[in-house]
């Protein structure tokens, strides 16, 4: 077992073979940190391991398999003695109206992007709590707060992870463990183009989901976000004190989230009188308690 006592961090990153996971791993290594690089296909991680053989542990891990999760954490602790930053990044994109999306596909999305991340977090937390130190980074999406026709399953998984993570941040703050929710917009990763899982199309949804399908198929390679810059922003953010709960990335994420929050505020303002009128009348309340 090797341990780092020079102020460097030990990162455990899922989905490390490509996209944000790979970019974060490379940025952490560039800064002198060590990385547990986890992915379903480990062949793609050979180059990363060769870059810093003394600071990379490659683990084969499917986040939907509990045995993989346990083995991965055991391997990380055996190699480095601790995990300072867990990055839950594994996931994929799918497009289809809710009616077009089978229950099997919806459950698979939730398993990979919600339950898998939760299971790995629960496996790591006892070690972080024991040291009263650590950070959980949840790579969600601007779709963790915003929505769009055709992204129901994807947004459901990301919304669920954000809600749980916000609660978890409050639970863990007194225990020395921090939580960062990262909400990227469109970046040049493999989530676009052919990597999208497209559900069988129904003609009824052509006017709404059709535009989303076209966007998903045609925007690969033209996304405005740079994954390497996103990785630098995430690693920089981990050094902030206090750590923000949310980190939107990209102009589209910032504008999209602000627009969503404005719509929510407008609905609250519009329905405030209706909402406040649901309280028990004073006379009725007194009668019930007398």
Secondary structure, 3 states (H helix, E strand, C coil): CCCCCCCCCEEEECCCCCHHHHHHHHHHHHCCCEEEEEECCHHHHHHHHHHCCCCEEEEECCCCCHHHHHHHHHHHHHHHCCCCEEEECCCCCEEECCCCCCHHHHHHHHHHHHHHHHHHHHHHHHHHHHHCCEEEEEECCHHHCCCCCCEHHHHHHHHHHHHHHHHHHHHHHCCCEEEEEEEECCECCCCCHHHCEECCCCHHHCCCHHHHHHHHHHCCCCCCECHHHHHHHHHHHHCCCCCCCEEEECHHHHHHHHHHHHHHHHHHHHHHHHHHCCCCCHHHHHHHHC
